Amino acid sequence: MEELYSCHQAMENCASSQTFAIAHLYKEEKAMDMHIHDCYEIYYSISGGKQFLIDNKFYSIEPGDLFIINQYESHKITQVDKMVHERIVLSIHPDYTKRLSTAETDLDACFSDRPADFSHKISLNKDQQKRFLYYINKITGAEGYGHDIMEQTAFMELMVLINTTLQTNEVHETATFAYNHQVDDILAYINQNITMPISIEQLAGEFFLSESYICRIFKSATGTTINKYICARRISIAKSLLNDGSSVTEAYEKSGFSDYSNFFKSFTKAVGMSPKKYAQCSVM
């Protein structure tokens, strides 16, 4: 399998092949704002030094950290700077891990079987890091006759490693990285009330802060604005509802958008297709 050097290209290849793609990145692409995509993402940090905001959880990023993100979770790398940021990103089509699973081995479990205290982050030890990179090199080095079988076999072994490590990992990060305690409280409030009308004025009043100050500290901590964060979270909820069989109207009403036009435009821009088309694709 060809090793790619762009997340966008990896996601495109994943969508077209309906399997998976690997990107090995050494420098920043154009920083994406809070976003969601239709593929699973496995993010392995080689150099560390950043922060991850996944839904309402902050994580520090150290060398050897692995992050597991499903298709409904909005996320963003924060603390973007000009330092070299080496990482490996796998984009995986959700149906692919399901197809490869058996009655006894659910390779999709790390993406779909999420307990309430789930941590997206696994800190791999030295042996686990070596095994992870071994499978990546086995996949990207496969060529010639039987390359597709070798790639698939190595991928399955990699997913067994990740799921086993997740199940046996006794110490999970609590995901309360205290970049700013006020922002932690703001994120918690937004997510507890995400289906209700939320305005910056309302948030400022709730936390006894000025509107300019609350916007400034939120952007400083998360790298995105309050309104963009709220929109991304609501789109994530709408995607999940549509995928579970809800109608477009139900998804609109239950995801917290104030008017249908805003819901339609925001969803279409973020997902790349209209809510109706997404719902149709979900049942195919």
SULQUIKA-V741668 format. One record per residue. RES is the residue in one letter. NEAR is the number of other ideal C-beta (glycine too) atoms within 10 Angstrom. Layout:
RES_NEAR ; RES_NEAR
//
This chain:
M_23 ; E_10 ; E_15 ; L_20 ; Y_13 ; S_13 ; C_19 ; H_14 ; Q_15 ; A_24 ; M_20 ; E_15 ; N_21 ; C_25 ; A_16 ; S_10 ; S_12 ; Q_12 ; T_21 ; F_24 ; A_24 ; I_22 ; A_21 ; H_16 ; L_18 ; Y_11 ; K_10 ; E_14 ; E_12 ; K_5 ; A_11 ; M_15 ; D_15 ; M_24 ; H_14 ; I_19 ; H_21 ; D_20 ; C_22 ; Y_23 ; E_23 ; I_21 ; Y_22 ; Y_22 ; S_23 ; I_17 ; S_14 ; G_15 ; G_15 ; K_20 ; Q_18 ; F_23 ; L_24 ; I_22 ; D_18 ; N_18 ; K_21 ; F_21 ; Y_22 ; S_17 ; I_22 ; E_13 ; P_15 ; G_17 ; D_23 ; L_22 ; F_20 ; I_21 ; I_21 ; N_20 ; Q_19 ; Y_19 ; E_22 ; S_26 ; H_23 ; K_20 ; I_17 ; T_20 ; Q_17 ; V_14 ; D_9 ; K_7 ; M_13 ; V_11 ; H_19 ; E_16 ; R_21 ; I_19 ; V_21 ; L_22 ; S_25 ; I_24 ; H_22 ; P_18 ; D_11 ; Y_21 ; T_23 ; K_13 ; R_12 ; L_16 ; S_15 ; T_7 ; A_5 ; E_5 ; T_13 ; D_17 ; L_21 ; D_21 ; A_16 ; C_24 ; F_24 ; S_14 ; D_12 ; R_14 ; P_6 ; A_4 ; D_8 ; F_13 ; S_19 ; H_24 ; K_21 ; I_21 ; S_19 ; L_21 ; N_11 ; K_8 ; D_8 ; Q_18 ; Q_17 ; K_10 ; R_16 ; F_21 ; L_14 ; Y_14 ; Y_19 ; I_20 ; N_12 ; K_17 ; I_22 ; T_17 ; G_13 ; A_17 ; E_11 ; G_6 ; Y_7 ; G_10 ; H_13 ; D_11 ; I_10 ; M_17 ; E_20 ; Q_17 ; T_15 ; A_20 ; F_24 ; M_16 ; E_15 ; L_21 ; M_26 ; V_13 ; L_17 ; I_24 ; N_20 ; T_12 ; T_18 ; L_17 ; Q_10 ; T_7 ; N_15 ; E_4 ; V_7 ; H_14 ; E_17 ; T_10 ; A_18 ; T_11 ; F_17 ; A_8 ; Y_18 ; N_16 ; H_9 ; Q_15 ; V_19 ; D_17 ; D_12 ; I_24 ; L_22 ; A_11 ; Y_16 ; I_18 ; N_14 ; Q_10 ; N_15 ; I_16 ; T_14 ; M_9 ; P_9 ; I_19 ; S_13 ; I_16 ; E_10 ; Q_14 ; L_20 ; A_18 ; G_12 ; E_14 ; F_14 ; F_7 ; L_16 ; S_9 ; E_15 ; S_10 ; Y_12 ; I_22 ; C_17 ; R_12 ; I_17 ; F_23 ; K_15 ; S_13 ; A_21 ; T_24 ; G_20 ; T_22 ; T_15 ; I_21 ; N_13 ; K_18 ; Y_25 ; I_22 ; C_23 ; A_21 ; R_23 ; R_26 ; I_26 ; S_23 ; I_18 ; A_30 ; K_25 ; S_17 ; L_21 ; L_25 ; N_18 ; D_10 ; G_10 ; S_18 ; S_13 ; V_21 ; T_10 ; E_14 ; A_25 ; Y_22 ; E_16 ; K_15 ; S_24 ; G_19 ; F_23 ; S_11 ; D_9 ; Y_13 ; S_9 ; N_13 ; F_22 ; F_16 ; K_12 ; S_19 ; F_26 ; T_16 ; K_10 ; A_21 ; V_18 ; G_12 ; M_14 ; S_14 ; P_25 ; K_14 ; K_13 ; Y_20 ; A_20 ; Q_13 ; C_12 ; S_14 ; V_8 ; M_4
//
